[in-house]
Amino acid sequence: RPWYCWRLAVVAGRLGRRAEAAALLHQAEIDATTQGDDKVLARVWLERGHTSLAAGDMTAALYDYTQSLALRERLGDLQGKAITVSAMAALHMQRGAWDDARHEALTAEIDQQISLR
């Protein structure tokens, strides 16, 4: 069920239905936590970050991206880490924090290259 809720939330978010996406992400987070499904939980936090960013809440987005990144690092998910770090770089660019954005982008590039080997 957490995968199902997460996928529906992604679709709702892409359609601009933020309230529906937020409710589905909340349910997915509860289900993933209850079932101990950290892979889904990392995806939920990433998507919640995207939803927060789309709503203009950069603080919440950065928090969710950071949560996703920490979990992906713990799981050893380099590809997921690269995706999350890329999202963080884009957020820093929007904030005008160019040094942070450059650091995140380089980290994402390195992790992506390692995960492809």
Secondary structure as the mmCIF struct_conf table of DSSP 4:
data_model
#
loop_
_struct_conf.conf_type_id
_struct_conf.id
_struct_conf.beg_label_comp_id
_struct_conf.beg_label_asym_id
_struct_conf.beg_label_seq_id
_struct_conf.end_label_comp_id
_struct_conf.end_label_asym_id
_struct_conf.end_label_seq_id
HELX_RH_AL_P HELX_RH_AL_P1 PRO A 2 ARG A 14
TURN_TY1_P TURN_TY1_P1 LEU A 15 GLY A 16
HELX_RH_AL_P HELX_RH_AL_P2 ARG A 18 GLN A 35
TURN_TY1_P TURN_TY1_P2 GLY A 36 GLY A 36
HELX_RH_AL_P HELX_RH_AL_P3 ASP A 38 ALA A 54
TURN_TY1_P TURN_TY1_P3 ALA A 55 GLY A 56
HELX_RH_AL_P HELX_RH_AL_P4 MET A 58 LEU A 75
TURN_TY1_P TURN_TY1_P4 GLY A 76 GLY A 76
HELX_RH_AL_P HELX_RH_AL_P5 LEU A 78 ARG A 95
TURN_TY1_P TURN_TY1_P5 GLY A 96 GLY A 96
HELX_RH_AL_P HELX_RH_AL_P6 TRP A 98 SER A 115
TURN_TY1_P TURN_TY1_P6 LEU A 116 LEU A 116
#
